[in-house]
Amino acid sequence: MKYSKILKSTLLFMFTIVFLCCKPGTKSNDEHAANPDEGQAPSVSDLINQMDANKDGKLSKSEVQGPLSNDFSKIDTNNNGFLSKDELESAPRPERREPRETSSNNSVQKDFEVTINVDPSLFIKESLLKEITTEERTLSNGTKALCYVITTASQPQEHKMGPWCPTHINDGKDKGGIWFKDDKVYDVDGHFIANLKEFYSDEEWALFREDGSVKVTSTQEECEAAARPDVDEKYHNYCVECLPDYYREKVSTYIIPVKPMYLEDSDALGRNGIGVAFNGVNFDAPAPTHAILSAHTLAPLDDAGGHVNPHAGYHYHAVTGKTKEIAQNDIHAPMIGYAMDGFGIYAHKDQNGNEYSDLDDCGGHYDDVRGYHYHAGDAGSNQVLGCLHGVSGSVSVKG
């Protein structure tokens, strides 16, 4: 089993490098350097065997990645939606190039050999308020680019929202959400609420009454008084729970470049969203825990990593595996959405439960299948992404 996984990974990597540029049985110097123990470059038959998930002897668009996905329509000469052995053997040799650097607004743009365009078909149709369209828009660095315009209600289709706050200190974890501290995730059950003094080593915590009932915001007015940066003193020592029904009219519009453009200089995260899940819900910047905790309030996330505020409606601060995922053909972590610069966002760990050790400050790295892409932070880190390394689009919320 272990050998099979290694062989599969090796074949996919080698194919991305050579993309059928060598005859069967021949090998380039680059392949020798990368795989000194392998005797031959992968043949077309090997490639089909490794990527053909349903074993029908041909490759569909959903079964291929990297250069094959980018050039699918060119290789599919009979336009039947599949790549046959003959078509793969006749595929044109791609032009190899080193990363191209260009100057743009004091930042250096790098053009990688593999750059994966945004795929609008991955979004859940039921989450969309309009058909996804393409328009020329101005990006964060002032350049114009073809972008996807994605309009959603920020209401997940694949999981329920909530609960957030338990109502009594005897409630179990099914009555509340989650909270985080020091990169760890904690269930917000009644016991957690009852022990906040010890948890934070602060005697001022008192989120429950003498009868054991938890102080929870119960109306939209209370939610908005407690969820603002300067928490109304009346709602100090409250569990803040804003319900999705308060903001059903929220409409989120995401402008994301069709082809992402990597920049050597990263951009700090703003407060208007850093990406979007396939269900149309916003991945937000880290929750402002200092403001929350300084008022001795708690604003739990639900088990999907989301909660509601008056500005954004329902949004995520953590990735917990509850949203739609796109499994990869290797052991790589599944894809969970797109950042606002168009680069893909993937889960924190690979299929074997391993974390990635080569990520940059933004949480990104490059491979020959997915190009540059991000990995979400661990659920307890209060950080989906650390920054953005591409030219960003924008998100607006109305309603």
Disulfide bonds with the S-S distance in Angstrom:
Cys165-Cys239 2.05
Cys223-Cys242 2.00
Cys362-Cys387 1.92
